């Protein structure tokens, strides 16, 4: 049982997640390659979060590859974590709440300045 990160490269991949939101729970992290805190979060997810125990998949969408996908959930700033649980959508755009929602707390030395 491991955690995994899946980078979405096509809008059709995100659209298929959205269509199944009533049947399947999912999380999508929207980030930007030019935002320091976004890149720090993704870097630490790849290094540490995936090694933690649990069976979770986190989908990643970046602003360069899929700029139009930000409209799907009215994402206006990054980083933003969109969670679909039991068909309900919840957005978190404060980094501390994103980490709390992911059940992972970034140590002080790894936080972006």
WOZI-V147925 format. One record per residue. N is the residue number from 1. RES is the residue in three letters. SS is DSSP state (hx for helix, st for strand, lp for the rest). PHI is phi in degrees with one decimal (999 if undefined). OMEGA is omega in whole degrees, -180 to 180 (* if undefined). Layout:
{{N | RES | SS | PHI | OMEGA} {N | RES | SS | PHI | OMEGA}}
This chain:
{{1 | UNK | lp | 999 | -179} {2 | UNK | st | -130.4 | 174} {3 | UNK | lp | -88.2 | 179} {4 | UNK | st | -142.0 | 176} {5 | UNK | st | -111.6 | 179} {6 | UNK | st | -123.6 | 178} {7 | UNK | st | -86.0 | 178} {8 | UNK | lp | -87.3 | -177} {9 | UNK | lp | -107.0 | -178} {10 | UNK | lp | -131.6 | 180} {11 | UNK | hx | -66.0 | 179} {12 | UNK | hx | -64.4 | 177} {13 | UNK | hx | -65.6 | 178} {14 | UNK | hx | -67.2 | 180} {15 | UNK | hx | -61.7 | 179} {16 | UNK | hx | -68.4 | 174} {17 | UNK | hx | -64.0 | -178} {18 | UNK | hx | -63.1 | -180} {19 | UNK | hx | -62.3 | -177} {20 | UNK | lp | -98.0 | -174} {21 | UNK | lp | -63.5 | 178} {22 | UNK | lp | -78.4 | -177} {23 | UNK | lp | -97.7 | -175} {24 | UNK | lp | -129.4 | 175} {25 | UNK | lp | -82.9 | 177} {26 | UNK | st | -154.5 | 175} {27 | UNK | st | -133.4 | 179} {28 | UNK | st | -127.3 | 176} {29 | UNK | st | -102.8 | 175} {30 | UNK | st | -90.2 | -179} {31 | UNK | st | -147.7 | 179} {32 | UNK | lp | -124.7 | 178} {33 | UNK | lp | -70.3 | -177} {34 | UNK | lp | -103.3 | 179} {35 | UNK | lp | -96.8 | -175} {36 | UNK | hx | -59.7 | -178} {37 | UNK | hx | -68.8 | 177} {38 | UNK | hx | -60.0 | -179} {39 | UNK | hx | -66.2 | 177} {40 | UNK | hx | -65.5 | 178} {41 | UNK | hx | -61.8 | -178} {42 | UNK | hx | -63.5 | 178} {43 | UNK | hx | -59.1 | -180} {44 | UNK | hx | -72.4 | 174} {45 | UNK | hx | -62.1 | -179} {46 | UNK | hx | -67.9 | -177} {47 | UNK | hx | -82.5 | -170} {48 | UNK | lp | -118.8 | -174} {49 | UNK | hx | -61.3 | -178} {50 | UNK | hx | -65.6 | -179} {51 | UNK | hx | -85.1 | 179} {52 | UNK | lp | -71.9 | -179} {53 | UNK | st | -74.4 | 179} {54 | UNK | lp | 145.0 | 179} {55 | UNK | lp | -116.4 | -177} {56 | UNK | lp | -135.1 | 173} {57 | UNK | st | -125.1 | 178} {58 | UNK | st | -116.8 | 180} {59 | UNK | st | -92.9 | -178} {60 | UNK | st | -112.9 | 177} {61 | UNK | st | -129.5 | 178} {62 | UNK | st | -107.0 | -172} {63 | UNK | lp | -68.5 | -179} {64 | UNK | lp | -79.3 | -177} {65 | UNK | lp | -76.5 | -176} {66 | UNK | lp | -132.3 | -177} {67 | UNK | hx | -63.4 | -179} {68 | UNK | hx | -75.9 | -180} {69 | UNK | hx | -70.4 | 180} {70 | UNK | hx | -67.2 | -179} {71 | UNK | hx | -72.3 | -175} {72 | UNK | lp | -54.1 | -179} {73 | UNK | lp | -118.5 | 179} {74 | UNK | lp | 57.9 | 178} {75 | UNK | lp | -79.0 | -178} {76 | UNK | lp | -116.6 | 176} {77 | UNK | lp | -145.4 | -179} {78 | UNK | lp | -120.7 | -7} {79 | UNK | lp | -71.6 | 178} {80 | UNK | st | -144.7 | 178} {81 | UNK | st | -103.9 | 178} {82 | UNK | st | -107.1 | 180} {83 | UNK | st | -116.8 | 174} {84 | UNK | st | -112.0 | -179} {85 | UNK | st | -128.3 | -178} {86 | UNK | lp | 53.5 | 178} {87 | UNK | lp | 81.2 | 179} {88 | UNK | st | -99.4 | -178} {89 | UNK | st | -103.0 | 176} {90 | UNK | st | -133.0 | 180} {91 | UNK | st | -112.9 | 173} {92 | UNK | st | -124.5 | 178} {93 | UNK | lp | -121.6 | 174} {94 | UNK | lp | -96.3 | -175} {95 | UNK | hx | -52.5 | -179} {96 | UNK | hx | -65.3 | 178} {97 | UNK | hx | -74.1 | 176} {98 | UNK | hx | -61.9 | 180} {99 | UNK | hx | -62.9 | 180} {100 | UNK | hx | -63.1 | 179} {101 | UNK | hx | -64.6 | 179} {102 | UNK | lp | -84.7 | -178} {103 | UNK | lp | 57.6 | -179} {104 | UNK | lp | -144.5 | -180} {105 | UNK | lp | -112.7 | -179} {106 | UNK | lp | -72.5 | 179} {107 | UNK | lp | -67.7 | -176} {108 | UNK | hx | -57.9 | -178} {109 | UNK | hx | -69.0 | -179} {110 | UNK | hx | -95.9 | -179} {111 | UNK | lp | -73.2 | 177} {112 | UNK | lp | -72.2 | -179} {113 | UNK | lp | -80.9 | *}}
